[in-house]
Amino acid sequence: MKQRLYNLQKLIELSDNDADFIKDMVEMFITEIPKDLEHLAVAIIDDDRERVHEYAHKMKPSIDMFGLECLSDILIIEAWGKSNDEMDIKEHFMRVNQELDMALIQLKRDF
């Protein structure tokens, strides 16, 4: 498998390298992100910008905390949810979805 997509440096610094805290945060990420991703996908399909913004905003801190590159895409999706922009965000969502799926696989393997 290719390199790790996630980076726990922020979690390590936040927790003063508390292994139990890090494990709890990883478990929460593994549990919550798939649900949030599914809700975000439905909101995008339904063109429900308020819910798109809500779920992108909810996911943003976790994506940032785990050092994932798709943070820039989730920020674009979040902003789109508050705008009237006609931009097609499907490509951004696909990158978020792909990176989160792979990061979840890696986290499950590593923890």
N, C-alpha and C positions, 0 to 999 in steps of 0.2 A: 504494500500500500504506500501511496505517496506520503510526503511529509505531513505532519500534524497541521490541521487547519486552525486549531484553537491554540491560544496562548494563555496560560494561567497566571502570568506575571501580575496583573492587577489584583487578582484574587489573593495571591500570595502576599502582596504588599498590604492589602486591606485587612487580611486576617493575621498578619504577622506570622505567616507560614503555619497556621493552625490546620493540620491535616484533616481533622474532623469537620471543621467549618468548610474547607474546600470540598470535601466529599459530599457534604450536605448540599452545597451550592450546585455541584455537578448533578446530583440526583434531582434537584429541583429543576434544573435546566432540561434534563432528559425527560422529565415528566411534563413540564409546562410548554416547552417550545413546540412540540408537535401539535398540541391543541391550538395554540395561538396561530401557528402556521396554517392550519386548516381553516380557522375562523377568518384569517386574513384572505385566504384564497377565495372563500365564499363571498366575502365582502367585495373583493375585486370583481368577481364574476357578476355579482348583483349591482355593480357600480354604486355601491353604498359608501360614499366618500367619508361619511362620519365614522362608520365602523372601520374603514380602511385606516383612517387616521388613528382611531382608538387602539387597534391591534398593533399597528406599526410602532406607535408610541410606547405601548406596553412591552414590546419585544426589544426595543432599542437599548435599554440599559444592560440587558443580558447579553446581547450581541456584542456590545462594547466591552463588558466585563470579561468576556471570553476571547477578546482580541480577534474577532472574526472580520475578514475583509469586506463582507457584505454590509457592513455598517453604512457605507456610503449609499448603497442601494436602498436600505431601509429608511434612511433620511429622505431620499427622493420620494419614496412611496408615502412616507408620513406627510411631507409637504404637499404632495398631490392631493391627499385626502382633505386638506384644508383649502384647496384652490378650486378654480374653475378651469384649470388648464386642460386642454384636450389631449395632452401627451399620452401616448400608450405606455403604460407602466408594466406591461406583461413581461418584457425582457428583464426589467429590474427584479420583478417577483421571481422569475425563473432562476436568476443568479442567487437570490436569497434562499430559495427553496433548495437548490442543488447544494449550496455550501452548508446549509444547516443539516440537510440529510447526511452529508458526508461527516460533518463534525459530530453529529449524534452517534453515528456508527463508531467513530474513533473514540469518543468519550465512553461509550458502553464497553468497548474493547479494553480501554485503559483503566477503567474504574470498575 
